[in-house]
Amino acid sequence: MSGNSPLDFVDTQELLDELLSRYDYAVFAGMKLPTLERSLSDRAWKGMHQVCSGLCHDLIFLISSDARMTEENNKNNNDSLGDE
């Protein structure tokens, strides 16, 4: 975080616990880039594993779709540069 948020004073596990408590089904995954000292990744889920698996698959689909649209937009923008 930026160092200016009150959330900086909240332990990561406490923050995850609070977020998970707000939903019947939830999936969280986060990762910081590794440093020489350590790498940090956190994963948590709450609820029936079938529902949480579905949430994960839906998220994978959304990310893939967004990446595909971004690639197509970049290609179209690069193609239109030659039209000027």
Number of C-alpha atoms within 10 A of each C-alpha: 7 6 8 7 9 8 12 11 9 11 10 12 11 10 13 16 13 11 13 18 12 9 11 10 15 19 18 14 10 9 10 10 8 10 8 5 6 9 10 11 11 12 10 13 15 16 13 11 11 9 15 17 14 11 15 16 12 12 13 12 12 12 12 12 12 12 12 12 12 12 12 12 12 12 11 11 11 11 10 10 8 7 6 4
